[in-house]
Amino acid sequence: GELPVEVFGPDAEKMELDQMSRHGSLSMFRDVPPDDIIEACKLEKEPQYVSNNLDVPVVIVTSEISPFSRSGGLGLVTASLALELSGRGHRTMVVSPMYDKYEGVQYVASKRIWLFGAEHEVKYFHLWHPLSEGKGIDYLFVDNPCYHRPGGLYYNAQQGVEYADNLFRFALFCLSALEAPSSVPCGGVAYGERVTFLANDWQSALVPVYLAHRMRPMHRYKDARCIFVVHNFGYQGIYPFNKLVPNPNGTLPYIAKNVDIDDFGLNGTAAYEHMIYQYPDYERNYNGDDGNVWNLTKGAIMTCDRILTVSPGYASEMKTKEGGFRLDELVRQKEFFLGGILNGIDVVSYNPRTDPQLSMNYNVETLQEGKTHCKLQLQERVGLEKNSEVLVAGFVGRLTHQKGIDLILEAVDWMMTDTGNGVTGRVQLLLMGNGDECYIEGMQAMTERWRGRVAGCKFDAQLEHVLYAGCDLLLMPSRYEPCGLPQMIAQRYGCVPVVTLCGGLRDSVVVEPPEEATGFGILPLDSHKFKEAAYGAFDTFYNSPELFRDMQHRGFQTDFSWTPRIDEYEKHIDWALGDAPYVR
């Protein structure tokens, strides 16, 4: 028979993005009046740090910003940063490409920017989003024909390949973003040149490069600072010298060109050395290949005033050969200016005390009763056998190798088979996600083989909340995870995570000592260690129920709000403004 929840279909990608938007504070904007947003965002703890530079505006430069554009977590995190920094009292601007027509935006300015041998016109469109007490966010969208693509933001969705002119697209974006605070009026008044830029990931990596090697030599932005925020170090913006660039006469098609440092609008040996990376001999493609490429992230690391990433654990991994993706030596050299700040979650949307998606709301006193109700609700929704006593484990995320879904699928038969140990064979499993076809097929096969005990479905924004509330365990055997959000949301709902001890998972899940634990850890990650950790979790649920309940309660009461995270961001902003520019 048919499952009550649609498993897969042509709208899977849209459903995934809709679901992801639930993680970002801006998901509330279109339906909730501004005053109610501020009331709702009174987080669980008061700020513990007061910035010394509230008078210095913050300019967030990002290639995606929810709810306007997003392809992953970057747009959600930058949206939350903008909301929270504005709420603290910073005048806050977000600069992002205008990939589509956005409702409510107004044309405010245009500029002609010289890049890659020609002038290019960019237009700026503005949207003011008020919060309360005069606070709000200035959204500034950079418009140029190069951003108008029928596929994804960075890739041709049908062919699965990066757009050939991305180097030009994001170089133009970074230059346009740097011009915005000084010359584009927002609300009638420009921000000026004393600002703090938060440049996010490789798409914005040229902001600190241009600030150091173009603006400051021209005596512009001498009081500005730039913090480079790394969300995923595995993507660095690496391009060969020979790239497609716009035809100098401004017409298509694009032409192949050997891109030199002058084409970026830069000059001098220092700028060249900061942006160039040379692959070692064994990684070059052919004899005579000198291995030289442009590495935008390397340029940002070399020129920014501070480096932040999305968890302390990931900051440590960036300094290692395995996690540094060839730039670990440079990161270690700049270790004094490196920090890791765990992302927060939207504690308003994800609140079991008030969540409208749940059949019963619950608090720490009624946690067991509430989760029992929600488990039955979940089982009914997804076609699992209704049994409030059985352990239910869940997975939510993309079905990819990075997320370790292959390890889960490999272990399903073991989980479902009673071998006399009193634990396996007494488990139900729900897998929610969309991704690689091979894993989708594997999920469907397991659902058929263990119908009533294993269920699989695509992302569903409402059902996701019921998954966290109805599941006893969340399985998250990621191969790497810069931050991760599901493990934090799960704990907020009393769902105990089983995670690889890497990146942000290590920072947000306590696995020892037992009296402080909020979850179970996998280290190192392989099939055997995953089963070992899962078995430990299953055994604790059935044979040490009081210990399991204590873990639930500790996770339930952990503060994953943005408040302490913004305290740390403000410290780094103050430190950056207190120091001289790193490159001057």
Secondary structure by P-SEA (a helix, b strand, c coil): ccccccccccaaaaaaaaaaaccccccccccccaaaaaaaaccccccccccccccbbbbbbbccccccccccaaaaaaaaaaaaaaaaccbbbbbbccccccccccccbbbbbbcccbbbbbbbbbbbbbccccbbbbbbbbbcccccccccccccccccccccaaaaaaaaaaaaaaaccccccccccccccbbbbbcccccccaaaaaaacccccccccccbbbbbbbcccccccccccccccccccccccbbbbbccccccccccaaaaaacbbbbccccccccccccccccaaaaaaacccbbbcccaaaaaaaacccccccaaaaaaaaccccbbbbbbcccccccccccccccccccccaaaaaaaaaaaaaaaaccccccccbbbbbcccccccccaaaaaaaacccccccccccccccbbbbbbbcccaaaaaaaaaaaaaccccbbbbcccaaaaaaaaaaccbbbbbccccccccaaaaaaaacbbbbccccccccccccccccccccccccccccaaaaaaaaaaaaaaacccaaaaaaaaaaaaaccccaaaaaaaaaaaaaaaaacccccc
